[in-house]
C-alpha cells in the first residue's frame, strides 16, 4: 500500500474547504489515521486559527496515547505515564500557540496560553513594545492588573486615562513587581504635566514658551506664577507621589522628586497639605530626603531628620521619625549610626512593623555580631545567636552598595 502523503509530519499546504472532508475521510480510513490531524493542524495554521490548532494537537496526542478523544479536563484517573506524557503535550501545544499569537501581535490572545506555560516574560517583552492606541484596555489589564509588566501598564494607563487614574490604580493595587519602575513612570509623567502647564502660563504671559524642562528654572524669577490659588497639577496627586520618595534609588528619578518639591515649596499656604511626621512640611521634608540621597550637602539634610527625632514626642507620633532617619542612614551605608537610633527607639520591633531595617538587620549589616548576640539573648532567639556567633568568625564580605530596605 502506498504511504500517505501526510504520514511524515504536519501539513502546511492548505486544501480548499470543499476538499477537506473528502481528504479527511481517506486519511481516517488509512493505516495511520493520526495523519488526519496532521492535515487539520496544517489547515488551522494556514488559516491562523490557533485555538483549533491547539485542540487538534491535543486530540492527536490523545489518539497516540490511546486515550478517549473527547477527554475531560480531569486527568487524575489516567495512568501516571499517560498523564505525564499528555501534560507535556499540553504545555508544548500551549507554548506553540502562544508564540504564534505573539508573532501576529495578538498579545491578549497569547496570554492565556503562555500564562499556563509560565512564559509570562515573553508576554512582558511583547507588551514593552506596545504603543498607545485602540484596543489597549486588555493590554493594560494584563500588564498592570495581572502583574506581567506593571510599569508599561501604568504608562499606557497614563496615555489613555491620565495621571490621576494611574496614580489611584498604583495606590490601590499595592504593586510589588517592578515597583520602583512604576514610581518612575508616575514621576516622569507628573513632572512633564507640571512643565507643560508652567510653559503654557509663561508663554501666555511673556509671548514665548521657554525650552527648559527644569521646574526650578521655569519658576525662577517668576513669582507671578504662584497666586493664592495658582496650581498646575492636582495637589493631592503631587503629595501622593512624593510619599514614595524614600523608595527611590535611581538618581534621575530622585532629581525629578527634588524638582517637584521645588515647585511644591512655591505653592500658596492655601494649597498646602499636612502629612505624617517626619514629613509634616511635605515639600520641604521630602526635598531634604531626596537631596540627601542625591549626595547634596548630605550632613545638613541628615541633621534635619535628626532634629525631627529629637523634637517629636514618641508617645504622640510613634517611632516613624526615627524609622525614616534609620532608613536614610542605611541608604547612605552609615550602618553603625543607623543601628544606634534603631536600638534607642525600636530595638525589638519586627520587620513587618517598620519602614526601615530592623535592629537585627542593622547589626548584621554593620557586622556588630556582639550586639546581635545580645539582642538574640534578650529575645531568647537561639537561632540568631548561633548564626551571629558563627558569622563573627568569618571575614567581612566586599561591600555591595545600597543595603536599604524598600517598603
C-alpha positions as CSV (number, residue, x, y, z in Angstrom):
1,X,0.0,0.0,0.0
2,X,1.3,3.5,-0.8
3,X,2.3,5.6,2.1
4,X,0.0,8.5,2.9
5,X,1.5,11.9,1.7
6,X,0.7,13.2,5.2
7,X,2.5,10.4,7.2
8,X,5.8,12.2,7.6
9,X,4.5,15.2,9.5
10,X,2.1,18.1,9.7
11,X,0.7,19.5,6.5
12,X,1.2,23.2,5.9
13,X,-0.4,23.3,2.4
14,X,-4.0,24.5,2.7
15,X,-6.7,22.5,0.9
16,X,-9.8,24.0,-0.4
17,X,-12.6,23.8,2.2
18,X,-14.8,21.6,0.0
19,X,-12.0,19.1,-0.4
20,X,-11.1,18.8,3.3
21,X,-13.8,16.3,4.3
22,X,-13.0,14.1,1.3
23,X,-9.3,14.1,2.2
24,X,-10.1,13.6,5.8
25,X,-12.2,10.5,5.0
26,X,-9.3,8.9,3.1
27,X,-6.9,9.6,5.9
28,X,-9.2,8.3,8.6
29,X,-9.6,5.0,6.6
30,X,-5.8,4.7,6.2
31,X,-3.4,2.6,8.2
32,X,-2.4,5.7,10.1
33,X,-5.5,7.8,10.9
34,X,-3.4,10.2,13.0
35,X,-2.3,11.8,9.7
36,X,-5.8,13.3,9.6
37,X,-4.8,15.5,12.5
38,X,-1.6,16.5,10.6
39,X,-3.8,17.7,7.8
40,X,-6.0,19.7,10.2
41,X,-3.1,21.2,12.0
42,X,-1.7,22.4,8.7
43,X,-5.1,23.8,7.8
44,X,-5.6,25.6,11.1
45,X,-2.0,27.1,11.0
46,X,-2.5,28.4,7.5
47,X,-5.9,29.9,8.5
48,X,-4.3,31.4,11.7
49,X,-7.0,29.5,13.7
50,X,-4.6,28.9,16.5
51,X,-7.2,27.8,19.1
52,X,-8.3,25.0,16.8
53,X,-4.7,24.1,16.1
54,X,-4.2,23.7,19.9
55,X,-7.2,21.4,20.1
56,X,-6.1,19.4,17.1
57,X,-2.6,18.9,18.5
58,X,-4.0,17.6,21.8
59,X,-6.5,15.3,20.1
60,X,-3.7,13.8,18.0
61,X,-1.8,13.2,21.2
62,X,-4.8,11.5,22.8
63,X,-5.1,9.2,19.8
64,X,-1.4,8.4,20.1
65,X,-1.7,7.6,23.8
66,X,-4.9,5.5,23.3
67,X,-7.0,8.0,25.4
68,X,-10.6,9.0,24.7
69,X,-10.6,11.6,22.0
70,X,-13.2,13.7,23.9
71,X,-11.2,13.8,27.1
72,X,-12.5,15.8,30.1
73,X,-10.2,18.1,32.0
74,X,-9.9,15.7,34.9
75,X,-6.6,13.8,34.2
76,X,-6.3,12.3,37.7
77,X,-7.9,8.9,36.6
78,X,-5.2,8.4,33.8
79,X,-2.2,6.1,34.4
80,X,0.7,8.2,35.6
81,X,2.8,7.6,32.4
82,X,0.0,8.7,30.1
83,X,-0.9,11.6,32.3
84,X,2.7,12.9,32.3
85,X,3.0,12.5,28.5
86,X,-0.3,14.2,27.9
87,X,0.5,17.1,30.3
88,X,3.8,17.6,28.5
89,X,1.9,17.7,25.2
90,X,-0.5,20.3,26.6
91,X,2.5,22.5,27.6
92,X,4.2,22.2,24.2
93,X,1.0,22.9,22.3
94,X,0.1,25.9,24.6
95,X,3.6,27.3,24.1
96,X,3.4,26.9,20.3
97,X,0.0,28.6,20.1
98,X,1.0,31.4,22.4
99,X,4.1,32.1,20.4
100,X,2.0,32.1,17.2
101,X,-0.4,34.6,18.6
102,X,2.5,36.8,19.8
103,X,4.1,36.6,16.3
104,X,0.8,38.0,14.9
105,X,0.8,40.8,17.6
106,X,-2.2,39.2,19.4
107,X,-0.9,39.7,22.9
108,X,-4.3,39.3,24.6
109,X,-4.9,36.0,22.7
110,X,-1.4,34.7,23.6
111,X,-1.6,35.5,27.3
112,X,-3.9,32.6,28.5
113,X,-1.6,30.0,26.7
114,X,1.7,31.5,27.9
115,X,0.4,32.1,31.4
116,X,-0.3,28.4,31.6
117,X,3.2,27.5,30.5
118,X,4.9,30.0,32.8
119,X,6.2,32.1,29.9
120,X,5.0,35.5,31.2
121,X,8.4,37.0,30.5
122,X,7.7,36.6,26.8
123,X,4.4,38.4,27.1
124,X,6.1,41.2,29.2
125,X,8.6,41.6,26.4
126,X,5.9,41.9,23.8
127,X,3.9,44.4,25.9
128,X,7.0,46.6,26.3
129,X,6.8,47.3,22.5
130,X,3.1,48.2,22.6
131,X,2.2,51.8,21.7
132,X,-0.9,53.6,22.8
133,X,-3.9,53.1,20.5
134,X,-7.3,51.4,20.2
135,X,-7.8,48.1,22.0
136,X,-5.2,48.9,24.7
137,X,-7.6,48.2,27.6
138,X,-6.9,44.5,27.7
139,X,-3.2,45.0,27.4
140,X,-3.4,47.4,30.4
141,X,-5.3,44.7,32.4
142,X,-2.7,42.0,31.6
143,X,0.3,44.3,32.1
144,X,-0.8,46.1,35.3
145,X,-3.6,44.3,37.0
146,X,-2.3,40.8,36.3
147,X,1.3,42.0,37.0
148,X,3.0,41.0,33.8
149,X,4.6,44.4,33.1
150,X,3.2,46.9,35.6
151,X,5.4,49.8,34.6
152,X,4.4,49.6,30.9
153,X,0.8,49.1,32.0
154,X,0.9,52.3,34.0
155,X,2.5,54.1,31.0
156,X,-0.4,53.0,28.8
157,X,-2.9,53.9,31.5
158,X,-1.5,57.4,31.8
159,X,-1.8,57.8,28.0
160,X,-5.4,56.6,27.9
161,X,-6.9,57.8,31.2
162,X,-4.5,60.4,32.6
163,X,-2.1,60.6,35.6
164,X,-5.0,60.8,38.1
165,X,-6.3,57.3,37.3
166,X,-2.8,55.9,37.1
167,X,-1.8,57.2,40.5
168,X,-5.1,55.8,42.0
169,X,-4.6,52.4,40.4
170,X,-1.0,52.3,41.7
171,X,-2.0,53.1,45.3
172,X,-4.9,50.7,45.3
173,X,-3.0,47.8,43.8
174,X,-0.1,47.8,46.2
175,X,2.3,46.9,43.3
176,X,5.4,44.9,44.3
177,X,6.8,43.7,41.0
178,X,8.9,46.5,39.3
179,X,7.6,48.9,41.9
180,X,10.4,51.4,41.5
181,X,9.9,51.4,37.7
182,X,6.2,52.2,38.3
183,X,7.1,55.1,40.6
184,X,9.5,56.4,37.9
185,X,6.7,56.3,35.3
186,X,4.4,58.2,37.5
187,X,7.1,60.8,38.5
188,X,8.1,61.4,34.9
189,X,4.5,61.9,33.7
190,X,3.5,64.2,36.6
191,X,6.7,66.2,36.2
192,X,6.0,66.5,32.4
193,X,2.5,67.7,33.2
194,X,3.7,70.4,35.5
195,X,6.4,71.5,33.0
196,X,3.8,71.7,30.2
197,X,1.4,73.8,32.2
198,X,4.0,76.1,33.5
199,X,5.3,76.5,30.0
200,X,1.8,77.4,28.7
201,X,1.4,80.0,31.5
202,X,4.8,81.6,30.8
203,X,4.0,81.7,27.0
204,X,0.7,83.4,27.6
205,X,2.4,86.0,29.9
206,X,5.7,86.5,28.1
207,X,4.8,85.6,24.5
208,X,7.3,82.8,24.1
209,X,7.5,79.3,25.6
210,X,10.8,78.5,27.4
211,X,12.7,75.5,26.2
212,X,13.8,74.3,29.7
213,X,12.2,71.2,31.2
214,X,13.5,72.0,34.7
215,X,10.8,73.2,37.0
216,X,13.3,75.1,39.1
217,X,14.5,77.0,36.1
218,X,10.9,77.7,34.9
219,X,9.8,79.2,38.2
220,X,13.0,81.1,39.0
221,X,12.3,84.8,38.9
222,X,8.6,84.3,38.1
223,X,6.8,84.8,41.4
224,X,3.7,85.8,39.4
225,X,3.2,82.2,38.6
226,X,2.1,81.5,42.1
227,X,-1.0,83.3,43.3
228,X,-3.1,82.4,46.3
229,X,-4.9,79.6,44.4
230,X,-2.5,79.0,41.5
231,X,-1.7,75.4,40.9
232,X,-0.5,73.5,37.8
233,X,-1.3,70.0,38.9
234,X,-3.7,68.5,41.4
235,X,-2.0,68.9,44.8
236,X,-3.3,65.6,46.1
237,X,-1.6,63.8,43.2
238,X,1.6,65.5,43.9
239,X,1.6,64.7,47.6
240,X,0.6,61.1,46.8
241,X,3.6,60.7,44.6
242,X,6.1,62.4,46.9
243,X,5.3,59.9,49.7
244,X,7.2,57.3,47.6
245,X,10.4,59.3,47.6
246,X,12.1,57.1,50.3
247,X,11.7,54.1,48.0
248,X,13.6,55.6,45.0
249,X,17.2,54.7,44.3
250,X,17.6,55.9,40.7
251,X,19.3,59.3,40.7
252,X,17.5,60.6,37.7
253,X,14.1,59.9,39.4
254,X,15.4,61.5,42.6
255,X,16.2,64.6,40.7
256,X,12.6,64.7,39.4
257,X,11.4,64.4,43.0
258,X,13.7,67.3,44.0
259,X,12.3,69.4,41.1
260,X,8.7,68.6,42.1
261,X,9.5,69.6,45.7
262,X,10.9,72.9,44.4
263,X,7.5,73.5,42.7
264,X,5.6,72.5,45.8
265,X,7.5,74.9,48.1
266,X,6.3,77.8,45.9
267,X,2.6,77.0,46.3
268,X,0.4,79.2,48.4
269,X,-0.2,78.1,52.0
270,X,-3.8,77.7,50.9
271,X,-2.8,74.7,48.9
272,X,-0.5,73.0,51.4
273,X,-1.3,69.6,52.7
274,X,-0.3,68.2,56.1
275,X,1.3,64.8,56.2
276,X,2.5,62.4,59.0
277,X,5.8,63.0,60.8
278,X,8.6,63.3,59.8
279,X,7.2,64.8,56.6
280,X,4.7,67.3,58.0
281,X,6.0,70.1,55.8
282,X,5.6,67.8,52.8
283,X,7.6,69.6,50.1
284,X,10.4,70.8,52.3
285,X,10.8,67.5,54.2
286,X,10.7,65.2,51.2
287,X,13.2,67.5,49.5
288,X,15.6,67.1,52.4
289,X,15.3,63.3,51.9
290,X,15.7,63.5,48.1
291,X,18.8,65.7,48.3
292,X,20.4,63.6,51.0
293,X,20.0,60.5,48.7
294,X,21.4,62.6,45.8
295,X,24.5,63.3,47.9
296,X,23.8,67.1,48.0
297,X,25.0,68.6,51.3
298,X,24.3,65.3,53.0
299,X,25.1,66.3,56.6
300,X,22.7,69.2,56.7
301,X,19.8,67.0,55.4
302,X,20.6,64.2,57.8
303,X,20.8,66.8,60.6
304,X,17.3,67.9,59.6
305,X,15.9,64.4,60.3
306,X,17.9,64.1,63.5
307,X,16.2,67.2,64.6
308,X,12.8,65.7,63.8
309,X,13.6,62.7,66.0
310,X,14.8,64.9,68.9
311,X,11.8,67.3,68.7
312,X,8.9,64.8,68.3
313,X,7.1,63.0,71.2
314,X,7.2,59.2,70.6
315,X,4.1,58.9,72.7
316,X,2.2,61.0,70.2
317,X,3.9,60.2,66.9
318,X,5.3,56.8,67.5
319,X,8.7,55.9,66.1
320,X,8.1,57.0,62.4
321,X,10.6,59.9,62.6
322,X,13.3,57.5,63.9
323,X,12.4,54.9,61.3
324,X,12.8,57.2,58.4
325,X,16.1,58.5,59.8
326,X,17.3,54.9,60.2
327,X,16.2,54.2,56.6
328,X,18.0,57.2,55.3
329,X,21.2,56.3,57.2
330,X,21.1,52.8,55.9
331,X,20.7,54.0,52.4
332,X,23.8,56.1,53.0
333,X,25.6,53.0,54.2
334,X,26.0,54.5,57.7
335,X,25.0,51.3,59.5
336,X,26.6,52.0,62.8
337,X,24.8,55.3,63.1
338,X,21.5,53.8,62.0
339,X,21.9,50.9,64.5
340,X,22.3,53.4,67.3
341,X,18.9,55.1,66.5
342,X,17.3,51.7,66.0
343,X,18.4,50.4,69.3
344,X,17.3,53.6,71.0
345,X,13.8,53.7,69.5
346,X,12.7,50.2,68.4
347,X,15.3,47.6,69.4
348,X,12.9,44.6,69.3
349,X,10.5,45.7,66.5
350,X,9.7,43.2,63.8
351,X,10.3,43.9,60.1
352,X,6.6,43.9,59.3
353,X,6.1,46.8,61.7
354,X,8.8,49.0,60.3
355,X,9.6,51.2,57.3
356,X,13.3,50.5,57.7
357,X,15.7,47.7,58.5
358,X,15.3,46.2,62.0
359,X,18.0,46.5,64.7
360,X,18.8,42.8,64.0
361,X,19.4,43.5,60.3
362,X,21.5,46.6,61.0
363,X,23.6,44.5,63.4
364,X,24.3,42.2,60.5
365,X,25.0,45.0,58.0
366,X,27.3,46.8,60.4
367,X,28.9,43.4,61.4
368,X,28.1,44.1,65.0
369,X,27.7,40.5,65.9
370,X,28.5,41.1,69.5
371,X,25.4,43.4,69.7
372,X,23.4,40.9,67.7
373,X,24.2,38.2,70.2
374,X,23.0,40.4,73.0
375,X,19.7,41.1,71.2
376,X,19.3,37.4,70.4
377,X,19.8,36.6,74.1
378,X,17.3,39.2,75.2
379,X,14.7,37.8,72.8
380,X,15.6,34.1,73.5
381,X,16.3,33.8,69.8
382,X,18.7,30.8,69.8
383,X,18.9,30.6,66.0
384,X,20.1,34.2,65.6
385,X,22.5,33.8,68.5
386,X,24.1,30.7,66.8
387,X,24.2,32.5,63.4
388,X,25.8,35.6,64.9
389,X,28.4,33.6,66.7
390,X,29.4,31.8,63.5
391,X,29.3,34.9,61.3
392,X,31.6,36.7,63.7
393,X,34.3,34.2,62.8
394,X,34.1,34.8,59.0
395,X,35.8,37.7,57.2
396,X,33.6,40.6,56.1
397,X,32.3,40.3,52.5
398,X,33.1,43.0,50.0
399,X,30.8,46.0,50.0
400,X,27.8,45.6,47.6
401,X,26.3,49.0,47.6
402,X,22.9,50.1,48.8
403,X,21.5,47.8,51.5
404,X,18.4,49.8,52.2
405,X,15.1,48.1,52.8
406,X,12.3,49.3,50.4
407,X,8.8,49.3,51.7
